[in-house]
Amino acid sequence: MNSLIIRQATRKDGKALLHLIDALANFEKLDRPTRSARRRLLLGAFGKKKRFDALLAESNGKAIGYAVFFETYSSFLALPTLYLEDIFVLPEYRRQNVGLQLFKKCVSEAKRRGCGRMEWMVLDWNRNAIRFYDRLGARQLREWLPFRLDSQDFLRIINR
């Protein structure tokens, strides 16, 4: 790989970002975002009410990886937390430190924003990612269990 650039994604990068999100969906064996979800992704990244930030990794002008993150807030630390939603590198560019550079850029952003911590989730079958984070000294949280409600659950809970 000749040149690697990690930079903030801009509106003109929308097509490349969506292509990488599709590649992540393929990797995770998930459905790709629908047409309406794709529009929402672009609005969330580049619209008036921005909901998340996206970084692109480029090699020789080609988008080869991305990271999506946003802030949550810790009431106990009284500081923001940078939450890393996605980090992905195309398979043919792995083992070239692209993921490490994307991750370091996210860590730098957490530091720049004054975050008290950075958090993310890893699929339990993604052994390569788990080893990557272990090598960096990240701690796997064992006492915290992830829970989720989907939007179709909201009314059921509200009307309970």
Secondary structure, DSSP 8 states (H G I E B T S, - for coil): ---EEEEE--GGGHHHHHHHHHHHHHHTT-----HHHHHHHHHHHHSSS---EEEEEEETTEEEEEEEEEEEEETTTTEEEEEEEEEEE-GGGTTTTHHHHHHHHHHHHHHHTT-SEEEE---TT-HHHHHHHHHHT----SS-------HHHHHHHHT-
